[in-house]
């Protein structure tokens, strides 16, 4: 059974599920080089089919995960929402605007998909299934997690008129996902955080991570009252204050709100926003776990809000939570794999003999390998210093080059799927320079308030991460922060934030053979216990896909060396021109 998953909005993407296993997945932006490209994922589909060595006609099911519309249960929620603002004309106008905007915005995307189906799919032989936005988010987290049961938490700005949901999950039950809470796209954690991002002068849906980083420099209590005027959680519901303080859009902002914001520093606003989000998200899930009378549960998460790594850490620290999994492609780019899971389960329910199950997502190296030809190498070597070495000797030379303070761009194997570079399309640097956040970000034309992320071997992680759990899968994919030991901060100041947290990637020999051996050699020749791992891109560009894009970074001086790792051979190019 082959299922093609498609999402054509926010971050357009495609994937292939074969017999319950995701074999490839990629976002359109990686090919078009347009950040967060939301055009129809023609190139992504082409890659998936090519990787599987099949034609589109051989695909059994097309699973779609965008713009299914309003679920029946949401009608009641919107009626209740209208009742809340029965005599408030301004609020009612905002509600109408939100609903009409979503309808108009999304119908074109649905038309785009329908037209593609008409032109490419034989409906007499192939099935097309569409699923709700947050249902797909939930499935992307639950079915690909290592857990058989637990609770699923989704949250973003909006999608199919929802913004936050909580599901009960049982992999072996007839009804595997049972919704126990839903908020409309008006009562939205995502819009709250995005509005603050815009108010502080950054781009909503792009720069929320800057707010997370900036928060550590402020006082979370000074502006907390203002945040509570915008949104809060009460009796298991998200409640917003529609009007001057909050609109479910990223703009405009009322004069009253701008006046109130200007009373505080950016740092204090960011700190209050982050603290309030963490508290609200804890309070909401806590309420339903108490209603369900459960504790020691597995929690699975997806949706753009879970790109906030501090939120994940706070949820993991709740006494009711045993283990946590955040879908590594947590944003809308991950909807395609959720839709695949739902289609698989739907088909399976009609086939009692089908013993297959969806396989745990253990790796995000789901994109293409870099293409590389002899002609390219001949072109590169005329312009740059170059060296070709064996794979066996490469980790030692890599560590030695880092020890000479080189900034290395690494292309290794298949490209990552999702927003995190996991050392296959990464820039790698040592971690001892506490000033690296300034000079390296300048190189990459970035403005960041959070330090770079570390990558370290699993074998030593318990020495440097407080309360480290070897089965914490969030640390495999950089989806959570952790508290660091004093020793780690002392030896690796470049990757530890002012609040003594870091966002690590923990690797094993099996998860990333090359970088594990590099780290082993690095520990041998230095006092550092990790390396800087930051995404191989410059500001407002997608992570690189191919060698040519890496060479462009080399030519512009973003990196000092480019390392391209093949199975047996490693190509090294240095910035200095011949």
HELIX and SHEET records of a PDB file:
HELIX    1   1 UNK A   29  UNK A   32  1                                   4    
HELIX    2   2 UNK A   42  UNK A   52  1                                  11    
HELIX    3   3 UNK A   56  UNK A   58  5                                   3    
HELIX    4   4 UNK A   72  UNK A   84  1                                  13    
HELIX    5   5 UNK A   89  UNK A  120  1                                  32    
HELIX    6   6 UNK A  133  UNK A  142  1                                  10    
HELIX    7   7 UNK A  189  UNK A  199  1                                  11    
HELIX    8   8 UNK A  208  UNK A  215  1                                   8    
HELIX    9   9 UNK A  224  UNK A  230  1                                   7    
HELIX   10  10 UNK A  255  UNK A  261  1                                   7    
HELIX   11  11 UNK A  266  UNK A  292  1                                  27    
HELIX   12  12 UNK A  304  UNK A  307  5                                   4    
HELIX   13  13 UNK A  309  UNK A  316  1                                   8    
HELIX   14  14 UNK A  332  UNK A  334  5                                   3    
HELIX   15  15 UNK A  335  UNK A  348  1                                  14    
HELIX   16  16 UNK A  374  UNK A  381  1                                   8    
HELIX   17  17 UNK A  391  UNK A  403  1                                  13    
HELIX   18  18 UNK A  436  UNK A  443  1                                   8    
HELIX   19  19 UNK A  458  UNK A  461  1                                   4    
HELIX   20  20 UNK A  473  UNK A  476  5                                   4    
HELIX   21  21 UNK A  486  UNK A  491  1                                   6    
HELIX   22  22 UNK A  493  UNK A  495  5                                   3    
HELIX   23  23 UNK A  513  UNK A  525  1                                  13    
HELIX   24  24 UNK A  547  UNK A  555  1                                   9    
SHEET    1   A 5 UNK A  21  UNK A  27  0                                        
SHEET    2   A 5 UNK A  13  UNK A  18 -1                                        
SHEET    3   A 5 UNK A   2  UNK A   7 -1                                        
SHEET    4   A 5 UNK A  61  UNK A  64  1                                        
SHEET    5   A 5 UNK A 127  UNK A 130  1                                        
SHEET    1   B 5 UNK A 177  UNK A 184  0                                        
SHEET    2   B 5 UNK A 162  UNK A 170 -1                                        
SHEET    3   B 5 UNK A 149  UNK A 159 -1                                        
SHEET    4   B 5 UNK A 297  UNK A 302  1                                        
SHEET    5   B 5 UNK A 321  UNK A 326  1                                        
SHEET    1   C 2 UNK A 231  UNK A 234  0                                        
SHEET    2   C 2 UNK A 237  UNK A 240 -1                                        
SHEET    1   D 8 UNK A 384  UNK A 390  0                                        
SHEET    2   D 8 UNK A 569  UNK A 577 -1                                        
SHEET    3   D 8 UNK A 561  UNK A 565 -1                                        
SHEET    4   D 8 UNK A 408  UNK A 412  1                                        
SHEET    5   D 8 UNK A 425  UNK A 429 -1                                        
SHEET    6   D 8 UNK A 531  UNK A 535 -1                                        
SHEET    7   D 8 UNK A 453  UNK A 457 -1                                        
SHEET    8   D 8 UNK A 505  UNK A 507  1                                        
SHEET    1   E 2 UNK A 482  UNK A 483  0                                        
SHEET    2   E 2 UNK A 501  UNK A 502 -1                                        
END                                                                             
